[in-house]
Amino acid sequence: QVQLVESGGGSVQPGGSLKLSCVQSGIMSANYAMGWYRQVPGKQREFVARIKPDDTTTYAASVRGRFTISTNTARNTWYLQMNDVNPEDTAVYFCQRFNVWGQGTQVTVSS
């Protein structure tokens, strides 16, 4: 059974940086993209970033140029480097691959 576990969340000041990690346990086809989503209370979960098997990346407009998604060589861990964060980035961040989701990690941006 595949499980995803996020880490790296926390509190950061506006303009600061944070790096999230997602570790996959269990085997899943390498053909599936790896993604990050986020959700704030009362709102739908929204797409943040995705990296495909060919390393093509896609970003939500709200984070493009500030966030970077990457993966390790084994493609069982992926990251979200968050730079120049702002209060609107406050959310629970989830990693996802195919139909598997992590439990989420809280990111809070405030001064």
C-alpha positions in Angstrom: 0.0 0.0 0.0 1.4 3.4 -1.0 1.5 6.1 1.6 2.6 9.7 1.3 4.0 11.7 4.3 4.6 15.5 4.1 7.0 17.4 6.3 8.5 20.8 6.5 5.5 23.0 7.3 5.6 25.6 9.9 5.4 29.4 10.5 7.3 31.8 8.4 7.3 35.6 7.9 6.2 37.3 4.7 9.0 37.2 2.2 10.6 34.2 3.8 11.2 30.7 2.5 10.1 27.2 3.4 10.7 23.8 1.9 8.2 21.0 2.0 9.0 17.4 1.4 6.8 14.4 0.5 8.1 10.9 1.1 6.4 8.0 -0.7 6.5 4.5 0.8 5.4 1.6 -1.2 5.6 1.1 -4.9 3.8 3.0 -7.5 4.4 3.3 -11.2 6.9 5.9 -12.1 4.6 7.1 -14.9 2.5 9.0 -12.5 3.1 12.7 -11.9 3.8 14.1 -8.5 1.9 17.1 -7.2 1.3 19.6 -4.5 -2.1 21.1 -3.5 -3.3 23.3 -0.7 -6.4 24.1 1.1 -7.7 26.7 3.5 -10.7 26.3 5.7 -14.0 26.8 3.9 -12.4 26.6 0.5 -11.8 23.9 -2.1 -8.4 22.2 -2.3 -6.4 23.9 -5.1 -3.6 22.9 -7.3 -0.2 24.3 -6.6 2.4 22.5 -8.7 3.1 19.2 -10.5 6.1 17.5 -12.0 5.6 14.9 -14.7 7.7 11.8 -15.4 9.6 13.7 -18.0 10.4 16.4 -15.4 7.9 18.9 -17.0 6.6 21.2 -14.3 3.4 23.1 -14.1 2.5 25.8 -11.5 -0.6 27.7 -10.4 -0.4 31.3 -11.6 -0.4 32.4 -8.0 2.9 30.7 -7.2 4.7 30.7 -10.5 8.1 32.3 -10.1 8.1 31.8 -6.4 7.6 28.1 -5.8 9.7 25.3 -7.3 8.7 21.6 -7.4 11.5 19.0 -7.7 12.1 15.3 -7.1 14.9 13.0 -6.2 16.6 10.5 -8.5 14.6 7.6 -7.2 11.4 9.6 -7.7 10.0 8.6 -4.3 10.4 11.9 -2.7 9.4 15.3 -4.0 9.8 18.8 -2.7 8.2 22.2 -2.8 10.6 25.1 -2.4 8.5 28.1 -1.4 10.2 31.5 -1.7 8.9 35.0 -1.1 5.9 33.7 0.6 2.9 35.9 1.5 -0.1 35.5 3.8 -2.2 34.2 1.0 0.1 31.2 0.9 -1.2 30.1 4.3 -2.9 26.8 4.0 -2.6 23.1 4.6 -0.4 21.7 1.9 -1.0 18.2 0.6 1.2 16.0 -1.7 -0.5 13.7 -4.2 0.3 11.0 -6.6 -2.3 9.3 -8.7 -5.1 8.6 -6.2 -3.0 8.8 -3.1 -2.9 11.8 -0.8 -0.7 12.7 2.2 -2.2 13.9 5.4 -1.1 17.5 4.9 1.3 19.9 6.6 0.3 23.4 7.8 2.1 26.4 6.4 1.4 29.7 8.1 2.7 33.0 6.8 2.4 35.9 9.2 4.4 38.7 10.7 
